[in-house]
Amino acid sequence: MNRRKNVVAAGLAATVSALALTVAGSAVPAQAAPSAAAAGVDCDGWVHNNNPDHGIAGCKNNTDRTVTFRAEIVCGWAPDVSGQWVTLAPGQYNESSGVCAIYSSGVGSVGWTIQ
């Protein structure tokens, strides 16, 4: 009888997972056009080599005006985190970072917001 419960539970879990993937697969991610502030600013996001809870975004300002940006870190099993605002003069590079809570499952992704 215990084996039957496990088989039913496994089948139910597989059905729920398949349903979740089907629903997630049908969603189309929104893609916004780059803002005027973001045009000419090159950014990249990554997870720190020694700390899977630490997300970093680095940007270079290739415009002729000052821009401000910050890292936006998605944390698994914990609230998302925003890094500090960083101001870049034309031609300047700098980084913004944030650390997920200790109980998170680590950084899921790193993005950025540009003003």
MIROVO-564543 format. One record per residue (C-alpha): x negated, y negated, z negated; residue in three letters. Coordinates in Angstrom, 1 decimal. Example, Ala and Ser with C-alpha at 12.3 -4.5 7.8 and 13.67 -1.06 7.14 Angstrom:
! MIROVO-564543
<gutor><px>-12.3</px><py>4.5</py><pz>-7.8</pz><rodo>ALA</rodo></gutor>
<gutor><px>-13.7</px><py>1.1</py><pz>-7.1</pz><rodo>SER</rodo></gutor>
! end
This chain:
! MIROVO-564543
<gutor><px>0.0</px><py>0.0</py><pz>0.0</pz><rodo>MET</rodo></gutor>
<gutor><px>-2.9</px><py>-2.4</py><pz>-0.7</pz><rodo>ASN</rodo></gutor>
<gutor><px>-4.3</px><py>-1.7</py><pz>2.7</pz><rodo>ARG</rodo></gutor>
<gutor><px>-1.0</px><py>-2.6</py><pz>4.3</pz><rodo>ARG</rodo></gutor>
<gutor><px>-0.9</px><py>-6.0</py><pz>2.5</pz><rodo>LYS</rodo></gutor>
<gutor><px>-4.4</px><py>-6.7</py><pz>3.8</pz><rodo>ASN</rodo></gutor>
<gutor><px>-3.4</px><py>-5.9</py><pz>7.3</pz><rodo>VAL</rodo></gutor>
<gutor><px>-0.3</px><py>-8.1</py><pz>7.1</pz><rodo>VAL</rodo></gutor>
<gutor><px>-2.3</px><py>-10.9</py><pz>5.6</pz><rodo>ALA</rodo></gutor>
<gutor><px>-5.0</px><py>-10.6</py><pz>8.3</pz><rodo>ALA</rodo></gutor>
<gutor><px>-2.3</px><py>-10.6</py><pz>11.0</pz><rodo>GLY</rodo></gutor>
<gutor><px>-0.6</px><py>-13.6</py><pz>9.5</pz><rodo>LEU</rodo></gutor>
<gutor><px>-3.9</px><py>-15.5</py><pz>9.2</pz><rodo>ALA</rodo></gutor>
<gutor><px>-4.8</px><py>-14.7</py><pz>12.9</pz><rodo>ALA</rodo></gutor>
<gutor><px>-1.3</px><py>-15.9</py><pz>14.0</pz><rodo>THR</rodo></gutor>
<gutor><px>-1.6</px><py>-19.2</py><pz>12.0</pz><rodo>VAL</rodo></gutor>
<gutor><px>-5.2</px><py>-19.7</py><pz>13.4</pz><rodo>SER</rodo></gutor>
<gutor><px>-4.1</px><py>-19.1</py><pz>17.0</pz><rodo>ALA</rodo></gutor>
<gutor><px>-1.1</px><py>-21.5</py><pz>16.5</pz><rodo>LEU</rodo></gutor>
<gutor><px>-3.4</px><py>-24.2</py><pz>15.1</pz><rodo>ALA</rodo></gutor>
<gutor><px>-5.8</px><py>-23.8</py><pz>18.0</pz><rodo>LEU</rodo></gutor>
<gutor><px>-3.0</px><py>-24.0</py><pz>20.5</pz><rodo>THR</rodo></gutor>
<gutor><px>-1.6</px><py>-27.2</py><pz>18.9</pz><rodo>VAL</rodo></gutor>
<gutor><px>-5.0</px><py>-28.7</py><pz>18.6</pz><rodo>ALA</rodo></gutor>
<gutor><px>-5.9</px><py>-27.7</py><pz>22.1</pz><rodo>GLY</rodo></gutor>
<gutor><px>-2.9</px><py>-29.5</py><pz>23.6</pz><rodo>SER</rodo></gutor>
<gutor><px>-3.7</px><py>-32.8</py><pz>21.9</pz><rodo>ALA</rodo></gutor>
<gutor><px>-5.6</px><py>-35.2</py><pz>24.1</pz><rodo>VAL</rodo></gutor>
<gutor><px>-8.1</px><py>-37.4</py><pz>22.3</pz><rodo>PRO</rodo></gutor>
<gutor><px>-7.5</px><py>-41.1</py><pz>22.7</pz><rodo>ALA</rodo></gutor>
<gutor><px>-10.2</px><py>-42.9</py><pz>24.5</pz><rodo>GLN</rodo></gutor>
<gutor><px>-10.4</px><py>-46.7</py><pz>24.1</pz><rodo>ALA</rodo></gutor>
<gutor><px>-12.2</px><py>-48.9</py><pz>26.5</pz><rodo>ALA</rodo></gutor>
<gutor><px>-15.4</px><py>-50.3</py><pz>25.0</pz><rodo>PRO</rodo></gutor>
<gutor><px>-14.9</px><py>-53.7</py><pz>23.4</pz><rodo>SER</rodo></gutor>
<gutor><px>-16.8</px><py>-56.7</py><pz>24.5</pz><rodo>ALA</rodo></gutor>
<gutor><px>-18.9</px><py>-56.5</py><pz>21.4</pz><rodo>ALA</rodo></gutor>
<gutor><px>-19.8</px><py>-52.9</py><pz>22.1</pz><rodo>ALA</rodo></gutor>
<gutor><px>-20.8</px><py>-53.4</py><pz>25.7</pz><rodo>ALA</rodo></gutor>
<gutor><px>-24.6</px><py>-53.5</py><pz>25.8</pz><rodo>GLY</rodo></gutor>
<gutor><px>-25.1</px><py>-51.9</py><pz>22.3</pz><rodo>VAL</rodo></gutor>
<gutor><px>-26.6</px><py>-48.4</py><pz>22.4</pz><rodo>ASP</rodo></gutor>
<gutor><px>-25.8</px><py>-46.3</py><pz>19.4</pz><rodo>CYS</rodo></gutor>
<gutor><px>-26.4</px><py>-42.7</py><pz>18.3</pz><rodo>ASP</rodo></gutor>
<gutor><px>-25.3</px><py>-40.8</py><pz>15.2</pz><rodo>GLY</rodo></gutor>
<gutor><px>-26.9</px><py>-37.8</py><pz>13.4</pz><rodo>TRP</rodo></gutor>
<gutor><px>-27.2</px><py>-35.9</py><pz>10.2</pz><rodo>VAL</rodo></gutor>
<gutor><px>-30.3</px><py>-36.3</py><pz>8.0</pz><rodo>HIS</rodo></gutor>
<gutor><px>-32.8</px><py>-33.4</py><pz>8.3</pz><rodo>ASN</rodo></gutor>
<gutor><px>-33.0</px><py>-32.7</py><pz>4.6</pz><rodo>ASN</rodo></gutor>
<gutor><px>-29.5</px><py>-33.6</py><pz>3.4</pz><rodo>ASN</rodo></gutor>
<gutor><px>-26.4</px><py>-32.3</py><pz>5.2</pz><rodo>PRO</rodo></gutor>
<gutor><px>-24.3</px><py>-34.8</py><pz>3.3</pz><rodo>ASP</rodo></gutor>
<gutor><px>-26.1</px><py>-37.8</py><pz>4.7</pz><rodo>HIS</rodo></gutor>
<gutor><px>-24.9</px><py>-39.3</py><pz>8.0</pz><rodo>GLY</rodo></gutor>
<gutor><px>-26.8</px><py>-42.0</py><pz>9.9</pz><rodo>ILE</rodo></gutor>
<gutor><px>-26.0</px><py>-44.2</py><pz>12.9</pz><rodo>ALA</rodo></gutor>
<gutor><px>-28.7</px><py>-46.2</py><pz>14.7</pz><rodo>GLY</rodo></gutor>
<gutor><px>-28.0</px><py>-49.0</py><pz>17.2</pz><rodo>CYS</rodo></gutor>
<gutor><px>-30.0</px><py>-51.2</py><pz>19.5</pz><rodo>LYS</rodo></gutor>
<gutor><px>-28.6</px><py>-54.6</py><pz>20.5</pz><rodo>ASN</rodo></gutor>
<gutor><px>-29.2</px><py>-55.0</py><pz>24.3</pz><rodo>ASN</rodo></gutor>
<gutor><px>-27.0</px><py>-58.1</py><pz>24.5</pz><rodo>THR</rodo></gutor>
<gutor><px>-27.9</px><py>-61.8</py><pz>24.3</pz><rodo>ASP</rodo></gutor>
<gutor><px>-25.8</px><py>-62.4</py><pz>21.1</pz><rodo>ARG</rodo></gutor>
<gutor><px>-25.8</px><py>-61.1</py><pz>17.5</pz><rodo>THR</rodo></gutor>
<gutor><px>-23.7</px><py>-58.1</py><pz>16.8</pz><rodo>VAL</rodo></gutor>
<gutor><px>-22.7</px><py>-56.3</py><pz>13.5</pz><rodo>THR</rodo></gutor>
<gutor><px>-22.1</px><py>-52.5</py><pz>13.1</pz><rodo>PHE</rodo></gutor>
<gutor><px>-21.7</px><py>-49.8</py><pz>10.5</pz><rodo>ARG</rodo></gutor>
<gutor><px>-21.8</px><py>-46.0</py><pz>10.4</pz><rodo>ALA</rodo></gutor>
<gutor><px>-18.5</px><py>-44.1</py><pz>10.0</pz><rodo>GLU</rodo></gutor>
<gutor><px>-19.1</px><py>-40.7</py><pz>8.5</pz><rodo>ILE</rodo></gutor>
<gutor><px>-16.5</px><py>-37.9</py><pz>8.6</pz><rodo>VAL</rodo></gutor>
<gutor><px>-16.9</px><py>-35.7</py><pz>5.5</pz><rodo>CYS</rodo></gutor>
<gutor><px>-15.5</px><py>-32.2</py><pz>5.3</pz><rodo>GLY</rodo></gutor>
<gutor><px>-13.4</px><py>-31.5</py><pz>2.1</pz><rodo>TRP</rodo></gutor>
<gutor><px>-14.0</px><py>-35.1</py><pz>0.9</pz><rodo>ALA</rodo></gutor>
<gutor><px>-13.0</px><py>-38.6</py><pz>1.8</pz><rodo>PRO</rodo></gutor>
<gutor><px>-14.7</px><py>-40.1</py><pz>4.8</pz><rodo>ASP</rodo></gutor>
<gutor><px>-17.5</px><py>-42.7</py><pz>4.1</pz><rodo>VAL</rodo></gutor>
<gutor><px>-18.4</px><py>-46.0</py><pz>5.8</pz><rodo>SER</rodo></gutor>
<gutor><px>-22.0</px><py>-47.2</py><pz>5.8</pz><rodo>GLY</rodo></gutor>
<gutor><px>-23.2</px><py>-50.7</py><pz>5.1</pz><rodo>GLN</rodo></gutor>
<gutor><px>-22.7</px><py>-53.5</py><pz>7.7</pz><rodo>TRP</rodo></gutor>
<gutor><px>-25.9</px><py>-54.2</py><pz>9.6</pz><rodo>VAL</rodo></gutor>
<gutor><px>-26.4</px><py>-57.4</py><pz>11.7</pz><rodo>THR</rodo></gutor>
<gutor><px>-28.6</px><py>-57.1</py><pz>14.8</pz><rodo>LEU</rodo></gutor>
<gutor><px>-30.2</px><py>-60.0</py><pz>16.7</pz><rodo>ALA</rodo></gutor>
<gutor><px>-30.6</px><py>-59.6</py><pz>20.4</pz><rodo>PRO</rodo></gutor>
<gutor><px>-33.1</px><py>-56.8</py><pz>21.2</pz><rodo>GLY</rodo></gutor>
<gutor><px>-33.2</px><py>-55.5</py><pz>17.6</pz><rodo>GLN</rodo></gutor>
<gutor><px>-32.7</px><py>-51.9</py><pz>16.3</pz><rodo>TYR</rodo></gutor>
<gutor><px>-31.5</px><py>-50.8</py><pz>12.9</pz><rodo>ASN</rodo></gutor>
<gutor><px>-29.6</px><py>-48.1</py><pz>11.1</pz><rodo>GLU</rodo></gutor>
<gutor><px>-26.6</px><py>-47.8</py><pz>8.8</pz><rodo>SER</rodo></gutor>
<gutor><px>-25.9</px><py>-44.7</py><pz>6.7</pz><rodo>SER</rodo></gutor>
<gutor><px>-23.6</px><py>-43.1</py><pz>4.2</pz><rodo>GLY</rodo></gutor>
<gutor><px>-23.5</px><py>-40.0</py><pz>2.0</pz><rodo>VAL</rodo></gutor>
<gutor><px>-20.6</px><py>-37.7</py><pz>1.5</pz><rodo>CYS</rodo></gutor>
<gutor><px>-19.4</px><py>-36.6</py><pz>-1.9</pz><rodo>ALA</rodo></gutor>
<gutor><px>-21.3</px><py>-33.7</py><pz>-3.5</pz><rodo>ILE</rodo></gutor>
<gutor><px>-18.1</px><py>-31.5</py><pz>-3.2</pz><rodo>TYR</rodo></gutor>
<gutor><px>-17.8</px><py>-32.1</py><pz>0.5</pz><rodo>SER</rodo></gutor>
<gutor><px>-18.7</px><py>-29.4</py><pz>3.1</pz><rodo>SER</rodo></gutor>
<gutor><px>-21.1</px><py>-31.8</py><pz>4.7</pz><rodo>GLY</rodo></gutor>
<gutor><px>-21.1</px><py>-34.3</py><pz>7.5</pz><rodo>VAL</rodo></gutor>
<gutor><px>-18.7</px><py>-33.3</py><pz>10.2</pz><rodo>GLY</rodo></gutor>
<gutor><px>-19.5</px><py>-36.2</py><pz>12.6</pz><rodo>SER</rodo></gutor>
<gutor><px>-21.1</px><py>-39.7</py><pz>12.7</pz><rodo>VAL</rodo></gutor>
<gutor><px>-19.6</px><py>-42.6</py><pz>14.5</pz><rodo>GLY</rodo></gutor>
<gutor><px>-19.9</px><py>-46.4</py><pz>14.3</pz><rodo>TRP</rodo></gutor>
<gutor><px>-17.8</px><py>-49.5</py><pz>14.3</pz><rodo>THR</rodo></gutor>
<gutor><px>-19.2</px><py>-52.6</py><pz>16.2</pz><rodo>ILE</rodo></gutor>
<gutor><px>-18.0</px><py>-56.2</py><pz>15.6</pz><rodo>GLN</rodo></gutor>
! end
